[in-house]
């Protein structure tokens, strides 16, 4: 048992590191009001900070992975974690919104590179060729951060303040960095792809449709989810405690989506993705009409959280399968485009909320989900054609 734990320790450490890297991106979502108060701004004015972060990740992902394509992976990982920690220190100290934003930009650069190299590292570090199991652990860490990072950050922020959250994230990262320094072997760069991989990826029709589908769905989700706090508190009049409870329920419901993915992905991958998209679209369409009834809002949050987890795991799994010979490059592009969706969603939601009111965000998002049926159809068609050959 002890040997097994030692063998799997690097995988779990990287999954935990992924949880931290992804969580720190979304912690501000649950703290928009607190951040705004610190700098004399409204929650909606602070919201586009997520757009800035996501834009940096989107623009930096591919250039970063190509620039560092030949670097030994252990040193590269420890180096980017060092920058990650320093950037969080800047956020803790930040006396102005502009300095906070500069710290967030530094974090975003490290996020871009980490997301590109980490999935392949996890597979390499898995014992006895158990790459798929290791990747599942890593993916769950990433997606749990998407659904649990916000409510956990909100709870801690309400208790000790938003600056303390950034300090705790930096401290936790330092501990993991030291453990990885001691526990990781030397990892030369291999099979990650290079700029020569790009033409083959561009010719991969299924992968291109997956990328487009990802952008549309993630934009739709974050145009609503980013502004859930002002929607529930300012429009529907819920207390801060109720908002926190809704976010926690949403996050916990992600475990349902994870369980469904783990159990049925091997045999029903297409059906799971379709189910996730239907759940997501339905929840955001219904939200403006039932959110004033707490007994309806609670089950909606469960369905929405489960659907979001299932969607993220399904998309990530497909992206990895569609580019087995250029994993780092394909995942860098995927990560960049996922963040285009996050940033686009935060920006779109801000525009809609400012012009029409935050209650209208769900209606616009549901239209985007309907449009997502086009890339979904062509993705499945391209996959069938590939398998036929």
C-alpha positions, -999 to 999 in steps of 0.1 A, spaced: 0 0 0 28 24 9 46 16 -24 14 23 -43 10 57 -26 45 67 -33 41 57 -70 10 78 -73 21 107 -52 35 128 -82 1 124 -100 -19 135 -70 5 164 -64 0 176 -100 -37 172 -97 -37 193 -66 -15 219 -83 -40 220 -112 -68 226 -87 -49 256 -73 -39 270 -107 -75 268 -120 -91 279 -88 -71 311 -86 -84 321 -120 -120 320 -108 -117 330 -71 -126 366 -80 -160 355 -94 -173 349 -59 -156 381 -45 -166 407 -71 -184 428 -46 -156 427 -21 -130 435 -47 -151 463 -60 -155 478 -25 -117 477 -19 -111 499 -50 -143 520 -51 -158 500 -81 -190 481 -87 -191 443 -91 -199 446 -128 -170 470 -133 -146 445 -117 -160 416 -137 -139 422 -169 -108 415 -148 -116 378 -157 -115 389 -193 -80 403 -190 -68 371 -172 -84 349 -198 -71 370 -227 -35 366 -214 -39 328 -211 -55 326 -246 -27 347 -263 2 332 -243 -6 295 -243 6 285 -278 36 308 -280 47 298 -245 46 260 -252 65 265 -284 91 287 -268 97 262 -240 92 231 -261 128 217 -255 131 227 -218 134 199 -192 100 197 -177 108 195 -140 128 227 -140 102 244 -162 74 234 -138 93 247 -107 102 279 -125 66 287 -135 54 279 -100 80 304 -86 65 331 -109 30 320 -98 39 326 -61 55 360 -67 25 371 -87 2 362 -58 24 382 -35 18 412 -57 -20 406 -55 -18 404 -17 1 438 -15 -18 456 -43 -27 491 -32 -47 498 -64 -68 479 -89 -41 484 -116 -15 467 -95 -39 439 -86 -44 435 -124 -7 433 -130 -4 405 -105 -32 387 -121 -15 390 -155 16 373 -140 -5 345 -127 -22 341 -161 12 337 -179 21 308 -156 -14 293 -160 -10 293 -198 22 272 -197 12 249 -168 -20 239 -186 -2 231 -218 25 208 -203 8 193 -172 -15 167 -189 14 150 -207 35 150 -176 7 133 -156 6 105 -182 44 101 -181 44 100 -143 17 74 -140 29 40 -127 28 9 -148 14 25 -179 -18 37 -161 -19 69 -181 -57 70 -185 -64 67 -148 -38 94 -140 -53 117 -166 -87 111 -151 -74 122 -116 -57 152 -131 -88 162 -151 -110 159 -121 -87 182 -102 -90 208 -129 -127 206 -133 -134 205 -95 -115 238 -94 -139 252 -120 -169 243 -98 -156 243 -62 -129 270 -64 -154 299 -65 -176 289 -35 -146 279 -14 -129 312 -22 -160 331 -14 -164 314 20 -128 320 29 -130 356 16 -160 364 37 -142 350 68 -108 365 64 -108 389 34 -98 385 -3 -61 393 2 -58 364 26 -70 341 -1 -42 351 -24 -17 347 4 -30 312 12 -29 301 -25 7 313 -26 17 295 5 0 262 -6 18 265 -40 51 269 -22 45 237 -2 36 218 -34 66 232 -52 89 219 -25 73 185 -26 75 183 -64 112 194 -62 119 164 -39 95 139 -56 97 145 -94 124 128 -115 142 146 -143 117 148 -172 131 156 -207 107 172 -231 92 145 -254 62 140 -277 48 174 -269 48 185 -304 64 217 -319 55 243 -345 58 215 -371 28 199 -355 5 228 -364 -3 219 -400 -15 185 -390 -36 200 -362 -51 225 -387 -61 196 -410 -78 177 -381 -114 187 -388 -128 170 -357 -104 189 -335 -112 222 -351 -150 217 -346 -142 207 -310 -123 240 -305 -152 260 -319 -177 241 -297 -156 248 -266 -155 285 -273 -193 288 -278 -202 267 -247 -177 283 -224 -187 318 -235 -224 310 -228 -217 295 -193 -194 323 -181 -216 351 -194 -241 340 -167 -220 323 -140 -196 352 -137 -225 375 -126 -244 350 -105 -235 370 -74 -251 403 -85 -280 385 -101 -289 367 -69 -282 395 -44 -289 428 -63 -317 416 -86 -335 389 -66 -326 402 -32 -309 371 -17 -285 375 12 -248 369 9 -251 336 28 -278 323 4 -256 332 -25 -227 313 -9 -249 283 -4 -260 283 -40 -224 284 -52 -214 256 -28 -243 234 -41 -233 241 -77 -198 231 -69 -207 199 -50 -231 189 -78 -200 187 -101 -192 154 -83 -224 140 -99 -211 150 -133 -177 135 -125 -193 102 -114 -214 101 -146 -183 107 -167 -162 81 -150 -189 54 -153 -203 60 -188 -176 78 -208 -161 47 -223 -194 35 -239 -215 66 -243 -191 95 -249 -213 113 -275 -245 109 -255 -228 123 -224 -216 154 -242 -250 160 -257 -267 155 -223 -243 180 -207 -250 206 -234 -288 202 -230 -285 205 -192 -264 236 -195 -286 254 -220 -319 245 -202 -306 257 -168 -294 291 -181 -327 295 -201 -349 288 -171 -328 306 -145 -342 342 -150 -378 329 -145 -374 307 -114 -345 322 -95 -369 341 -73 -381 308 -58 -354 292 -37 -370 258 -38 -367 258 -76 -333 275 -76 -317 247 -55 -324 218 -79 -315 240 -109 -281 246 -93 -276 209 -89 -285 201 -125 -264 231 -138 -233 221 -117 -235 185 -128 -239 195 -164 -209 219 -163 -186 193 -149 -197 167 -174 -193 192 -203 -157 201 -192 -146 166 -187 -161 155 -220 -145 183 -240 -111 178 -224 -112 141 -230 -120 145 -266 -93 171 -271 -66 147 -258 -79 118 -279 -79 138 -311 -42 148 -309 -22 119 -294 10 128 -311 11 166 -302 -5 167 -268 12 198 -254 5 219 -285 -31 207 -289 -37 213 -252 -21 247 -254 -45 257 -281 -75 241 -263 -65 259 -230 -62 292 -249 -96 288 -266 -112 277 -233 -100 310 -219 -112 329 -249 -146 315 -239 -141 325 -202 -130 360 -211 -156 364 -238 -183 352 -214 -172 377 -187 -171 405 -212 -204 396 -229 -221 392 -196 -208 426 -185 -222 443 -216 -256 426 -214 -259 434 -177 -250 470 -182 -273 475 -211 -303 453 -203 -299 442 -167 -282 411 -153 -314 391 -154 -311 390 -192 -278 372 -193 -294 338 -191 -316 344 -222 -286 355 -243 -266 325 -231 -293 300 -240 -292 314 -276 -255 307 -277 -260 271 -265 -285 266 -294 -259 279 -318 -235 253 -303 -255 226 -320 -239 234 -353 -202 227 -342 -215 197 -322 -232 182 -353 -200 186 -374 -178 173 -347 -197 141 -344 -199 139 -382 -161 143 -386 -155 117 -359 -177 92 -377 -159 98 -409 -125 93 -392 -136 61 -376 -150 48 -409 -115 52 -425 
